[in-house]
Amino acid sequence: MKKGARKMISFALTLSIVGGFGGTLSFAVENSNSTNVSKVTITFHGDSTNSKGFTWYTSLDSKHSDVQIVKKTGTNKPDFKKKPLLFSGRHTVSTNSQGEYVHKAVATGLKADTEYYYRVGDASLNKWSEVGSFTTAPKKGAFTFIDLADTQAKAEDEAILSSQTIAKALDTVPNAEFVMHNGDIVDNGVKEEQWNWLLGHSQKSLLNTTVAPSAGNHEDENYAFIDHFNLDVPKKSATKTGAYYSYDYSDAHFVVLNSNEDTEIHANFSEDQIKWLKKDVKAAKANGAKWVIVNIHKGPYTTSNHATDDDIIGPNGVRKQVAPLMAELGIDFVLQGHDHIYARTKPIKSDGSASQVEKIQETKKGQTIEYTVNPDGSIYLIPATAGPKVYYKNQNPILGEAYYNLFEVADENHAAIYGPDPNDNRRPVRGQIQNFVGITINKNKLTAVTYEIDQNKNHAKPYIIDRFGIIKK
């Protein structure tokens, strides 16, 4: 993160009352004055250079939704008694946990590219969360983020494993300014206990980063997703099964889709969402976005179980109906979840074929990265899983050699060496391999480094398994 590296422009500070619920990631918080506050997360909401969204949970005795923010200065600890910025929001009873309030608020009028401390809670009760920190987006310049997926856990020990992946990702990519999550945050979204597990054990990590999540099919019911994230969703858009939204960061535009909707024309998507996607991307490009990146849970190009699902390959499936739009709209990079395996495609054109590409290699500090130059089409990546569940590579002959020729990387799951899961021999054993990706955008260059964690190797420390990039000339 860039801290005080350049002169900042001051913005007027304004009070923002949240009009609708959009949630934030959550986690349990414990200290002498914060036992009433849990499941705190920070998300993008509005202009990423000067605003943030907050979500947290409390018991029903806390009826105020307050955020206190102080600018970080030097190495001093934050002092919230000396005129902190105060923002207020609103609360409602949790849809799936009737004994808790969901609180949401938005802070606006902050300074660009600036680090702040914050705490959330109820000023009238003097009940606060632990202190966290965040950095607002720069108006321009290089930035780094982490991508991961499928932290879903069936038991608390598996949620601990997922929380460890998040922590290791942030330690391995310390300059990451936010974490993109490709969906399936928990295993059953309507079971609030599972949010308590994941967000509680991820407390330290989530207090100090911004999360950009997409809704997975495991949180597609009863507002389970939107209750945990405060997102700037389009007006009147449906949020019962998830949410779609977008945000700008430096000179990149990020589009987060909800693949839990369904119509006759588009499996997994409503017509309203498709119309919004087209309009949103065209507007972003007109406003000067140099990069457009999509975050989608049920992706069209993967190499495991779901690659042959009807909602992917059927007549109205994502591969036939939505994937062509990615190329037509000029989407550079599509980050996916759902299939629990690592794979990366060549640039795929609107007709479903892979384009011929020019490649160059760059070597820095002994590490060589291959870049695709001016790709004609969209590149798709699935980062495997940050949690316990993994799948074998799909051997269905319906895919065939032509399909797998669309991929640069399409290996068998690295967890396969440990044999089948004793409870389900259709899958490799759970909990052995986790992955995440560090991605940097610097002007006309996107660089991605993929890391793997093997619980049986290297003291479970991350190591690199793939490097690649895109250059636009």
GIVENHU-V909533 format. One record per residue. PHI is phi as a letter, one per 40 degrees, with the letter a starting at -180 (999 if undefined). D_LAST is the distance of its C-alpha to the last C-alpha in Angstrom with 1 decimal. Layout:
{{PHI	D_LAST} {PHI	D_LAST}}
//
This chain:
{{999	26.7} {c	26.4} {b	30.0} {g	30.9} {c	28.1} {a	27.8} {c	30.2} {c	30.5} {c	31.2} {c	34.4} {b	34.8} {c	38.1} {c	39.4} {b	40.6} {c	42.6} {b	41.1} {c	43.3} {c	41.7} {c	42.6} {b	41.7} {c	41.3} {a	38.0} {g	38.8} {a	37.3} {c	37.6} {b	41.0} {a	42.9} {c	46.5} {b	47.2} {b	50.3} {a	51.9} {c	55.2} {b	54.1} {b	51.4} {c	53.2} {c	52.8} {b	49.0} {a	46.8} {f	43.5} {c	41.4} {a	37.7} {b	34.9} {b	32.3} {c	29.8} {a	31.8} {g	30.6} {c	28.2} {c	26.9} {c	27.0} {a	30.7} {a	32.4} {a	33.3} {b	35.5} {b	38.3} {b	40.6} {a	43.7} {b	47.0} {a	50.6} {c	54.2} {c	55.8} {c	57.6} {b	54.4} {b	53.9} {b	51.5} {b	47.7} {b	46.8} {b	43.7} {b	44.1} {b	41.1} {b	41.2} {c	38.4} {c	38.1} {b	39.4} {f	39.5} {b	41.2} {c	44.0} {c	44.8} {c	44.4} {b	47.5} {c	47.7} {c	51.0} {b	49.5} {f	48.2} {c	45.4} {c	43.2} {b	44.9} {b	43.5} {b	45.6} {b	44.8} {a	46.9} {b	48.3} {a	49.6} {c	51.3} {d	49.0} {c	49.0} {b	49.6} {a	51.4} {c	54.2} {c	55.4} {b	52.2} {c	50.4} {c	46.7} {b	45.5} {b	42.3} {a	41.2} {b	38.2} {c	37.6} {b	35.9} {g	35.5} {c	34.2} {c	32.0} {c	28.3} {f	27.1} {b	30.8} {c	32.9} {b	36.1} {c	39.1} {a	40.7} {a	43.6} {b	44.7} {i	48.2} {b	51.3} {c	52.3} {c	55.8} {c	56.5} {f	54.6} {b	52.9} {b	49.4} {c	46.8} {c	45.7} {c	43.3} {b	39.6} {a	36.5} {a	33.1} {b	30.2} {c	28.7} {c	25.0} {c	23.1} {c	22.0} {a	18.5} {h	17.2} {c	16.7} {a	19.1} {b	20.5} {a	22.6} {b	24.8} {b	25.0} {a	28.3} {a	30.7} {f	34.3} {c	36.4} {d	39.4} {b	42.6} {c	46.0} {a	47.9} {c	47.7} {c	47.2} {c	44.1} {c	42.8} {c	43.4} {d	41.2} {c	38.4} {c	38.9} {c	38.6} {c	35.2} {c	34.0} {c	35.5} {c	34.1} {c	30.6} {c	30.9} {c	32.4} {c	29.8} {b	26.9} {c	28.7} {c	25.9} {c	25.2} {c	25.7} {a	26.7} {b	27.6} {c	26.5} {b	29.3} {c	28.8} {h	32.5} {f	36.0} {c	36.8} {b	40.4} {c	42.5} {a	44.6} {c	43.4} {c	46.8} {c	48.4} {c	47.9} {d	49.1} {c	45.9} {c	43.8} {d	46.3} {c	45.6} {c	41.9} {c	41.4} {c	44.5} {c	43.5} {c	39.9} {d	41.4} {c	40.2} {c	36.6} {c	36.4} {c	38.1} {b	35.3} {a	32.1} {c	30.7} {b	30.6} {b	28.5} {c	30.6} {b	30.7} {c	34.1} {c	35.1} {c	37.9} {c	40.2} {b	40.2} {b	40.3} {b	43.9} {f	45.8} {g	43.1} {c	42.7} {c	39.0} {c	39.0} {c	42.1} {b	40.2} {a	37.1} {c	36.8} {b	33.9} {c	32.9} {c	33.4} {d	33.5} {d	36.9} {g	39.4} {c	37.2} {c	39.2} {b	39.2} {c	42.0} {c	39.8} {i	36.8} {a	34.3} {b	30.9} {a	28.9} {a	25.6} {a	24.4} {b	21.6} {a	20.7} {f	18.6} {b	15.5} {b	16.0} {b	18.5} {b	20.9} {b	23.2} {b	26.3} {b	28.3} {b	32.0} {c	32.7} {b	36.4} {c	37.1} {a	38.2} {a	39.0} {c	40.0} {c	36.6} {b	34.5} {c	35.8} {g	34.9} {b	33.7} {c	35.6} {c	34.8} {c	34.4} {c	31.7} {c	29.7} {c	30.1} {c	29.1} {d	25.9} {c	24.8} {c	25.8} {c	24.4} {c	20.8} {c	20.8} {c	22.2} {c	19.6} {c	16.7} {c	18.9} {c	19.4} {h	15.8} {c	15.0} {c	11.4} {b	12.6} {b	15.7} {b	17.8} {b	21.2} {b	24.3} {a	27.0} {c	30.1} {c	30.9} {c	27.7} {c	27.4} {b	26.1} {b	28.3} {b	30.5} {b	33.9} {d	36.8} {c	35.2} {c	32.9} {b	35.9} {c	37.3} {c	38.3} {c	36.2} {b	33.1} {b	34.0} {c	36.6} {d	36.4} {b	35.4} {c	33.6} {c	30.2} {c	28.6} {c	29.8} {b	29.7} {b	27.0} {d	24.4} {d	23.5} {c	23.0} {d	20.2} {c	18.0} {c	19.4} {c	18.6} {g	15.0} {c	16.1} {c	13.5} {a	16.3} {b	20.1} {b	22.5} {b	26.0} {b	29.6} {g	32.9} {b	32.9} {f	33.5} {a	31.6} {c	28.2} {a	25.8} {a	22.1} {c	20.7} {c	18.1} {c	15.9} {b	18.8} {c	18.8} {c	21.4} {c	23.9} {g	24.0} {c	22.6} {c	19.9} {c	16.9} {c	16.2} {b	13.2} {c	11.5} {b	12.2} {b	12.2} {b	14.8} {b	15.2} {b	18.8} {b	20.1} {f	23.8} {g	24.6} {b	22.4} {b	19.8} {b	17.1} {c	15.2} {b	11.7} {c	10.7} {c	7.2} {f	6.4} {c	10.2} {c	12.5} {h	15.0} {b	16.1} {c	16.8} {b	20.3} {b	22.0} {b	25.7} {c	26.6} {g	30.2} {b	32.8} {c	33.6} {b	37.2} {c	40.0} {c	39.5} {b	37.6} {b	37.6} {c	37.7} {c	35.2} {c	36.1} {b	38.0} {c	38.9} {c	38.7} {c	37.5} {c	34.0} {g	34.2} {c	31.9} {c	29.6} {c	28.8} {c	28.3} {c	26.0} {c	23.5} {b	23.2} {c	21.7} {b	24.5} {a	27.8} {c	30.5} {c	34.0} {d	34.5} {c	35.0} {c	38.1} {c	39.8} {c	41.2} {c	43.6} {g	45.2} {c	45.8} {c	46.7} {c	50.6} {c	50.7} {a	48.2} {c	47.6} {c	44.8} {b	42.5} {c	42.0} {d	44.0} {c	42.9} {g	41.6} {c	40.5} {b	36.7} {b	34.3} {a	30.5} {a	27.9} {b	24.2} {b	22.5} {b	19.0} {b	17.0} {b	14.1} {b	12.8} {f	10.3} {c	6.9} {b	9.0} {b	12.0} {b	14.7} {b	18.0} {b	21.2} {b	24.2} {b	27.7} {b	31.0} {b	34.6} {b	37.5} {c	40.8} {b	42.5} {b	40.2} {f	39.0} {f	41.3} {f	39.0} {c	36.2} {c	32.6} {b	30.8} {c	27.3} {b	27.0} {a	23.3} {b	20.0} {a	16.6} {a	13.2} {b	9.9} {b	6.4} {b	3.8} {b	0.0}}
//
